[in-house]
Amino acid sequence: MLFVLAITCLVSACSSSGTDKSMRPETPVEAPDKDQVKESLNNDVHSYSSEGYIEKFSYIKQLSLEKQEAFNRFKSERNLQELYDFTPEDMVLIYLYCISVGDPELIYEITFNGGQLPDRDKFRNDYFEYALKYDSETAIHYRYYDSIKVDESTAEENKITVLITVSIETMTHSLALGLQKEDQVWKLDIYQSIKNYMDKASNNKA
């Protein structure tokens, strides 16, 4: 009897162990560890540029639902009034989204003019030729950012800098983006960067 009882207990223990293992959730392929994703993105920044991937990991989804809807209306109607309530941090997220999907038309709309911007066609051509590569890498690099905030030490009434920071293993990287208020909207003051890319390309040819 003792022998039969021992065998019965052993079988029950094995059965219970198998049940626990089958119920344990496995890590889904779609949601890998954050650091692993960061490493993968930085190893091959171009392989994740498809529209489908951008939609899955969108900067826009960091905004409130109300602001996501406002931005979608802005995309279709190009009415800047939709962006009146957007903070400088919100506008940086919009900018990073725009460069993620490579849309210079939208970038033009949210770029500070101040009398310095060329017409739309020249801006679009210059952007595709000189800035797209660098901006695409930036959008990928900062996708899993750790913080985004205004640099209060440089803030002025209508001029401000936003810092976005990402940590990858032991390294921390920060990107400073200047914005100026124009047409009641915080716009990215980035055209000088595009001109710098143009100058760099010209020097390389020389």
N, C-alpha and C positions, 0 to 999 in steps of 0.2 A: 504493500500500500504506500509506504513511504517513497519507494522508487517511482511509482506511478504518479504520486503527487509532485515529486521533484521534476519529472518530465513535463507535467502539465504546466507548472510554473515557468519553466524554461521556454516553452512554446509561447505562452502568454506574453512574456517579456519581449521576445523577438517580434511578435506581432505588434506590440505597442510601440516599439522602437521604429518599425517601418512606417507606422501611421504618422508619427511626429515628423519624420523626414519628408514625407510626401506633402504635408501641410505647410512646411516652411517656405515662405515666399522667396523666390530667387530674384536677384537684382536684374531688372529689365534692361535689355540692350539699349532702349531709347533713353534711359536715364543713367548714364555712367557717372562715376565719381567726378566731382567738379574739377579737381586738379588734373585728372586724366583727360577730360575734355579740353581743358586749357592747353595741355601739352600737345594734344592732337591738332588743335586749331593752329597753334603756332608752328607746328612742323610743316603744315601744308595749308597756307592761308587761302589759296585759290580754289581748293577742292570743295569749299563750303559756300560758294557764292551763288548757288542756285536760288531761285525765288522760293522754292518749296522749303528749303532750309531756313531762309530768312524769316518766313512766316512762322516757322516752328519756334525759333528763338528770336523773337522780334523785340527791338528796343521799344517800339510803340506799346507793347503789352506791359511795359513798366509804368505806363500812365494810368490814371483812373479811367474807368469805362466812359465817363462823361467826356473826358478829353480825347480818348481814342475816337469817339464818335465825332467830336468837333474836328479832329485832324482829318478823318475820312471825308468829311464835308469839304474841308479846305482842299484836299487833293482833287476832288471832283469839280469844285466851283472856283477855286483860286481866290477865295474871299478872305482877306487878312483879318477881318473882324472875328473869324472863328478862333484866332490865336491871341486875342486881346488878353485873356486871363491866364495865358501860359507863362510860367516862371522861367527864368534863365536856364534852370536845370532841365525843365521840360523841353525847351528849345534845343538844348544840346542833344537830348535823346532823339528828338525829331531829326536833327542834322545827321546823327549817326545812323539812323534808319535810312535816310535818303542816300547816304553814301554807300550803305550796305547793298541797296538795290540798284545803285548806279544811275540815279535819276537827276541829271543836272538841271532839268527844268524846275523841279521842286527846290533844289539847292539854290537856284537863282532867286526864287521867290523869298527865301528866308535869309539871304545874304545881305548884309548892310551895304547900302549903296554909297551914300555920302558924296555923290558926284564922281565916283571912281570906277563904277562898273561899266564894262562895254555893253553892247547890245546883246540880246539873248543868244543869237547865233554864234557870235564870237566867243561868248562865255562858254557855251556848250562845247564848241570845238576845242577851245583851250583846255577845258576840264577833261574831256576824253583823252586828249593827247598828252597832257602833262600831269594831271593830278589824280586820275582814277586809280592808278596802281597804288600810290601811296595811301590814298584814302581807304581803299578796300582793305589794305593790311591793318590800318588803324581800326576800322569797324570790327574786324575779326579779333584783333588783339584785346580790345576793351569790352567785348561782349559780356564777359562774366566779371564786370567791374565790382569792386568792393564798396566804393563810395563815390558820390557825386555831390558837390557842394559849391556854393559861392565862396570865393576868396574875399572875405570881408575887408582884408587889409588894403585891397586895391579898388574897392567899390566906390563909384561915384554916382551922381544922380541918374545919369542916362548911359553909364558905361560901366561894365562889370566883367569879371573873369570867373569862369567856372572851372573847377578842377575835378577831373575824373581819374580815379585811381584803381589799379588792379594789382593783385599780388599773385605771382606765379612761383611756387616753391619758395625760395628764399629771396627772390627779387621782387621789388615793388616799383611799378612804373606809374607816372602821372602825366596827364595831358592837360595843358592849360588852353582854354578856348575863350577868346575875347568876344563880347557881345555889346552891341550898342542899340539903344531904343530908337526906332524909326517907324513912322506910321503906326504908333502905339503898340508896336510889337518888338520884343527883344530879338534882334537879328544877329546872325553870326558874322563877325568881322574877320573874314577868312580870305578875301581876295588877294591880300598881300602874300599869303602863303602860296597861292596859285602862281602869282608872279615870280615868287622865289623858285618854284619848280621850273618855270619857263627859263629863268636866268641860268639855272643849273644845267638844263638841257642844252642851252646855247653855249655855255662854257665847255661842256663835254664835246660838242661838235668841233669847237675851235681847237 
